[in-house]
């Protein structure tokens, strides 16, 4: 099923006329930065079948994520969740919204998104493994190989042990 995408200026105009903007990113991502007046309804909740309460049939529902991938890949679930209201997707997500110089609500005290943390830690471990492999002992190259294998496994399986570990760190506790 195809869902119509709207540009940030179109979405802003629709919001002035009552459209509801729903952020489907995870709560930590939403707390770090979101579009003003957006409602947080994580995609994981939508896929689990949790309904979105308080939607009006008279006004469209506009879903967004970071760049539009999650919304377009899960359009059918979003249509079902917003039913009977009409469903639209914000083209380019919050990134396009910011590129259009529209305001966002940002809280830098909130932790970085978990996947960015994974990228930082994985990149650091790979770099350390390479540096130590060249300077101390070639067997230390295995650290880089281990991290690379973990990333490959996470990509194939959808399960990331590093993300689960980082999620338990004290700096990733949500700050309201």
Backbone torsions as a table, in degrees:
resi	resn	phi	psi	omega
1	UNK	NA	133.6	-179.5
2	UNK	-95.3	135.3	178.5
3	UNK	-114.8	140.2	179.8
4	UNK	-71.7	136.4	174.3
5	UNK	-98.7	148.1	177.3
6	UNK	-124.7	147.7	177.4
7	UNK	-77.3	163.7	176.5
8	UNK	-55.4	-43.4	177.6
9	UNK	-63.1	-37.8	177.6
10	UNK	-65.1	-42.3	179.7
11	UNK	-62.9	-42.6	179.9
12	UNK	-62.1	-41.8	178.1
13	UNK	-64.2	-41.6	178.7
14	UNK	-64.7	-37.7	179.3
15	UNK	-64.8	-35.5	177.7
16	UNK	-65.0	-22.2	179.2
17	UNK	-102.7	16.2	172.5
18	UNK	106.4	-3.1	178.1
19	UNK	-62.3	147.2	179.8
20	UNK	-101.7	131.0	179.4
21	UNK	-103.6	123.6	-178.0
22	UNK	-119.8	125.1	178.0
23	UNK	-91.1	119.7	-176.9
24	UNK	-97.4	6.4	178.0
25	UNK	-72.9	168.9	-179.0
26	UNK	-70.1	157.7	-174.7
27	UNK	-53.9	-39.7	-179.7
28	UNK	-64.0	-38.3	177.7
29	UNK	-65.3	-43.1	179.8
30	UNK	-61.9	-46.1	-178.3
31	UNK	-65.0	-32.9	179.6
32	UNK	-67.8	-43.9	178.5
33	UNK	-163.5	136.4	176.9
34	UNK	-154.8	168.0	177.1
35	UNK	-76.1	136.0	178.0
36	UNK	-55.4	142.0	179.2
37	UNK	70.7	3.8	176.4
38	UNK	-74.5	152.4	177.3
39	UNK	-107.8	136.2	178.7
40	UNK	-89.8	116.2	172.7
41	UNK	-135.2	94.7	-174.6
42	UNK	-58.1	143.1	178.7
43	UNK	-55.7	-36.7	179.4
44	UNK	-59.5	-36.0	177.0
45	UNK	-70.3	-40.7	-179.7
46	UNK	-63.6	-45.6	179.9
47	UNK	-64.9	-33.1	178.1
48	UNK	-72.6	-5.0	175.7
49	UNK	92.6	8.8	178.3
50	UNK	-70.8	134.2	-177.5
51	UNK	-83.7	155.9	176.7
52	UNK	-99.1	114.8	-175.6
53	UNK	-87.6	152.0	172.9
54	UNK	83.7	14.7	179.0
55	UNK	-83.2	141.0	-179.5
56	UNK	-102.1	141.4	177.4
57	UNK	-68.5	-25.6	-176.1
58	UNK	-73.7	-22.1	-175.1
59	UNK	-120.8	138.9	178.7
60	UNK	-70.4	159.4	175.7
61	UNK	-110.9	127.5	179.6
62	UNK	-111.5	120.1	179.2
63	UNK	-98.5	145.9	173.9
64	UNK	-146.6	158.9	174.6
65	UNK	-134.2	-148.4	-178.2
66	UNK	-73.7	-55.8	-177.8
67	UNK	-127.0	0.6	177.5
68	UNK	105.9	-7.5	-178.2
69	UNK	-67.2	-49.3	-178.1
70	UNK	-63.2	-38.0	-179.5
71	UNK	-68.3	-45.7	-177.5
72	UNK	-69.3	-35.6	179.9
73	UNK	-71.5	-22.0	-176.6
74	UNK	-118.8	28.0	-175.9
75	UNK	-56.1	-42.7	-178.4
76	UNK	-60.9	-43.3	179.2
77	UNK	-66.1	-36.0	-179.9
78	UNK	-69.2	-39.6	176.8
79	UNK	-60.5	-45.8	-179.3
80	UNK	-62.9	-41.1	-178.2
81	UNK	-68.2	-33.1	-177.6
82	UNK	-88.6	-12.7	-175.9
83	UNK	-54.9	136.3	12.2
84	UNK	-93.4	3.9	179.4
85	UNK	-68.2	155.1	176.8
86	UNK	-75.1	146.5	-174.0
87	UNK	-112.6	133.7	175.9
88	UNK	-130.9	157.2	177.0
89	UNK	-118.3	136.5	176.7
90	UNK	-78.1	111.3	-178.6
91	UNK	-62.8	123.5	178.8
92	UNK	84.2	-2.5	176.5
93	UNK	60.0	-156.8	-177.9
94	UNK	-65.6	-25.7	177.3
95	UNK	-63.0	-43.8	177.8
96	UNK	-68.0	-36.6	178.1
97	UNK	-58.9	-46.7	179.8
98	UNK	-68.5	-37.2	177.6
99	UNK	-63.2	-28.3	177.2
100	UNK	-81.6	5.9	-179.8
101	UNK	62.8	31.6	173.8
102	UNK	-89.6	151.3	-174.6
103	UNK	-73.3	154.6	171.7
104	UNK	-132.3	160.8	173.3
105	UNK	-98.3	120.2	-174.2
106	UNK	-125.0	137.6	177.4
107	UNK	-131.1	96.7	-176.7
108	UNK	-68.6	-11.3	177.4
109	UNK	-74.3	-19.0	178.5
110	UNK	-74.6	150.6	-178.8
111	UNK	-66.7	157.0	173.2
112	UNK	-60.5	152.5	175.0
113	UNK	-54.6	143.0	-174.0
114	UNK	-55.6	-40.9	-178.8
115	UNK	-67.2	-32.2	174.5
116	UNK	-67.2	-37.4	176.9
117	UNK	-63.5	-42.0	177.9
118	UNK	-60.2	-44.7	-179.8
119	UNK	-61.9	-41.7	180.0
120	UNK	-64.8	-47.8	-177.9
121	UNK	-67.4	-45.4	-179.5
122	UNK	-62.4	-45.1	179.0
123	UNK	-61.5	-41.2	178.8
124	UNK	-64.5	-45.3	179.6
125	UNK	-63.9	-39.6	178.2
126	UNK	-64.7	-45.3	178.9
127	UNK	-61.9	-44.3	177.7
128	UNK	-60.7	-43.5	179.2
129	UNK	-60.7	-40.3	179.2
130	UNK	-68.4	-47.6	-179.6
131	UNK	-61.3	-45.5	179.4
132	UNK	-67.9	-34.9	177.8
133	UNK	-63.6	-37.4	178.9
134	UNK	-79.3	-30.9	-173.9
135	UNK	-98.7	-34.4	-174.7
136	UNK	-107.8	-60.4	-173.8
137	UNK	-155.6	132.2	-177.2
138	UNK	-63.3	-21.0	178.8
139	UNK	-66.9	-18.2	179.3
140	UNK	-73.2	-10.3	171.9
141	UNK	-62.8	-21.9	179.4
142	UNK	-60.8	-29.0	177.2
143	UNK	-59.2	-46.0	178.5
144	UNK	-63.7	-41.5	178.6
145	UNK	-64.1	-39.9	179.2
146	UNK	-63.5	-45.1	179.7
147	UNK	-65.3	-42.9	177.9
148	UNK	-60.7	-42.1	178.4
149	UNK	-64.1	-38.9	178.1
150	UNK	-63.6	-40.8	177.9
151	UNK	-65.9	-40.8	177.5
152	UNK	-61.8	-45.9	179.0
153	UNK	-61.3	-42.8	179.5
154	UNK	-61.8	-40.8	179.9
155	UNK	-66.7	-38.4	-177.7
156	UNK	-78.0	-41.3	-172.9
157	UNK	-94.1	-24.1	-174.7
158	UNK	84.2	3.3	179.4
159	UNK	-111.9	121.9	-177.8
160	UNK	-121.4	106.0	179.2
161	UNK	-60.7	-37.8	-180.0
162	UNK	-64.5	-40.7	178.6
163	UNK	-63.7	-41.0	179.1
164	UNK	-64.1	-40.0	178.6
165	UNK	-66.9	-46.8	180.0
166	UNK	-63.2	-34.5	-179.9
167	UNK	-62.1	-25.8	-179.3
168	UNK	-86.8	-6.3	-178.5
169	UNK	-68.8	148.6	-175.6
170	UNK	-60.1	-32.2	-178.7
171	UNK	-72.1	-12.1	179.5
172	UNK	-96.6	9.9	174.1
173	UNK	-76.4	130.0	-176.7
174	UNK	-62.4	135.6	179.4
175	UNK	-111.1	110.3	-179.8
176	UNK	-91.6	NA	NA
